[in-house]
Amino acid sequence: MIMEIGIVAGEIWHYLDDKESATEDELIKRLKRPREFVLMSLGWLAREGHVTLRALEGGYVATLNQK
């Protein structure tokens, strides 16, 4: 499971690198990944400081942090 979370985290990072920000629903739809893996991967990326999550009504928007 850890490997799958890491793979999805990489896919999210690449997607956000192109789009700058996206909702969790957009990520799930575009990456065609289960909601659970997208959320766990977003948590991983947020914990590592790679993305910022902002709460929306009914979900989140992820934005890639530029260093």
C-alpha positions in Angstrom: 0.0 0.0 0.0 2.8 2.4 0.8 4.2 2.0 -2.7 0.8 2.7 -4.3 0.4 5.9 -2.2 3.9 7.0 -3.3 3.1 6.4 -6.9 -0.2 8.3 -6.7 1.7 11.1 -4.8 4.1 11.4 -7.8 1.1 11.5 -10.2 -0.5 14.3 -8.2 2.8 16.2 -8.1 3.2 16.0 -11.9 -0.5 17.0 -12.4 -0.2 20.0 -10.1 3.1 20.9 -11.8 1.2 21.4 -15.0 -2.1 22.8 -13.6 -0.8 24.6 -10.4 -3.9 23.7 -8.3 -6.7 21.2 -8.4 -9.6 20.0 -6.3 -9.6 16.5 -4.8 -12.5 15.6 -7.1 -10.6 16.8 -10.1 -7.5 14.7 -9.1 -9.6 11.6 -8.6 -11.3 12.0 -12.0 -8.2 13.0 -14.0 -5.8 10.4 -12.4 -8.5 7.7 -12.3 -7.4 6.7 -8.8 -9.5 5.7 -5.8 -10.5 8.5 -3.5 -8.7 6.9 -0.6 -5.3 6.8 -2.4 -5.7 10.4 -3.6 -6.5 11.6 0.0 -3.6 9.6 1.5 -1.2 10.8 -1.1 -2.3 14.4 -0.6 -1.7 14.0 3.1 1.8 12.7 2.4 2.6 15.6 0.0 1.2 18.1 2.5 3.2 16.6 5.4 6.4 16.8 3.3 5.6 20.4 2.4 5.1 19.8 -1.3 1.5 21.0 -1.4 -0.8 23.3 0.5 -4.4 22.2 1.1 -7.2 24.6 1.4 -10.6 23.6 2.6 -13.6 24.1 0.4 -17.2 23.3 1.0 -17.3 19.6 0.5 -13.6 19.1 -0.2 -10.1 20.5 -0.7 -8.0 22.4 -3.2 -4.3 21.3 -3.5 -1.7 23.8 -4.6 1.9 22.9 -5.4 4.4 24.7 -3.3 7.2 26.3 -5.3 10.5 26.4 -3.6 
